[in-house]
Amino acid sequence: MTSASHETLTIFAQSWGLLYLALLALGVLLYTFWPNNRARFDRAKNSIMNDETGPWA
Amino acid sequence: MTVAGRHDPFGIHGIIVLLTGLGCAFCLIRDYYTPEPGADRLSSYYDEPIKAGILLALIWALIGMFFGDWVAWLLAYPQMTFDADWSSFGRMRPIHTTGVIFGFGGNALIATSFHVMQRTCRTRLADQLTPWFVLVGYNLFCIIAVTGYLMGVTQSKEYAEPEWYADIWLVVVWVAYFALYLRTLARRREPHIYVANWYYLAFILVVAMLHIVNNLALPASLARAKSYSLFSGVQDAMVQWWYGHNAVAFFLTAGFLGMLYYYLPKRAGRPIYSYRMSIVGFWGITFFYVWVGSHHLHYTALPQWVQTLGMTFSVMLLIPSWIAAANALLTLNGAWHKVREDATLRFMMVAAVFYGLSTFEGSFLAIRPVNSLSHYTDWTIAHVHAGTLGWNSMIIFGAIYYLVPQLWKRPHMHSPALVEFHFWSAIAGTFIYVFAMWNSGITQGLMWRAYNQSGTLAYSFLDSVMAMHPYYIARAFGGLLFLIGTMVGVYNVWRTIQAAPAHLTQTEQPALPGSPQAAPLVGS
């Protein structure tokens, strides 16, 4: 049975792992600052201010 | 369980489970012939489980803080065990940590999550039975845990002391909780899922993952409490602190940020300062936090690069943490007059300040050379309590003072003056506690590393213990103030519930878990 060496894991983490995290960060930032999403976020943050009237039908 | 384990603490736990199961069966049978709830229930929120959860949280707060203060006095006056096995430090300290973190914090998280998920989704909880199953099941877990410690049942993993059978039961309860949350979200009428729900979901999902991996163990026998972990040596330590620090991250931070992002804007009457900041902060916190556990193992057999990884991520974590704290305080900008007048909002404001303070301190302590001074000293205790007393408890009390009049349909709390008293005694208690432990921690750290001219240690360990005595008394006194504040708070909540309702629209059900509930009769 071969086990992954420290070397192999490091190479994997520093290439694909880094790419995964970088893409994820980029995706989050794009989602957050995408101009079209502004209206949705504004609505969401104001929507909680009057939610005691009960569930919507 | 009762029969098979009759020669072991396992049997006593069997009896507790049997009694809980019988109690639930009784409630189920009693309510079996009550009519089906009508379709009109869908036009109102289901608040009964929230009320029960708040009361359970307060009961656990009293238990957990009482034992916490007892062990604090015990450190100053060791004779306070009164020569009993069950009252030794090693058994009572986990009662304190489990009582406050899981009993008080956990019930508050479950209750507020039921509240937030219904309000932000504009829909009723997905069903009538599961919320009760989650609450009763979760509290059964806490009771099994705490009674186990008294009998010496522990797997010796910090914050994960309960043995294998309690752990398996918690997985069942937790999966039901997660499913309930997702089903309620699926019924939402509001198109966007408000950010507080993201934090609560991260809390539920990641805690499930951590709990399962850290508790992988083989029971010595199916009729005994004892089990052995599947991990050993430094791997075991790494798994334990990956769990331990993420319990802080996802139990005591992510879930509580969910609370902050809902109750603070609501109480201040102002929407959150920046919704975008809350999203960036969410992903930052979830992705940085899972890496930082190894900072608990500086200067150990753990490979140096793993320690450095934990340290680096701990420092980076300061950014999303301060995004959340800043977002909360900027929301209050323009509402400072409300903070001055309203003790409930002040609880939440102070929580945000302590969140900012203790995350800064956490990043600082995770740096390896700083850790060489602070580790194993009371500085860590100061840090933890700045977080739990200053941040977690304050935001819970803020949320409770917001929720109790609303849920029980009262115009306000029974006594606003007592809320003020609670606030100031909690603040004073926290400051005395934290300053005492900062002083004693740094003194300890310096004494342990002091050398004399001949190159040997200047102080014996006992010298450092003697030097701690006055700080331990101060700490226990600070804890006492905090406990008194909590007792006053519980009394105030109780009187508020007892008072006549503001609008006698409907007769309120007593808020104890009496109505529909169930827990399967496990292994009796």
Interface residues (C-beta under 8 A of the other chain):
Chain A: L21 L24 A25 V28 L29 Y31 T32 F33 R40 F41 D42 R43 A44 K45 N46 S47 I48 M49 D51 E52 G54 P55 W56 A57
Chain B: L42 S43 S44 Y45 Q118 R119 T120 R122 T123 R124 R189 E190 P191 H192 Y194 V195 Y262 P265 K266 G269 P271 I272 Y275 R276 I279 V280 W283 F287 Q406
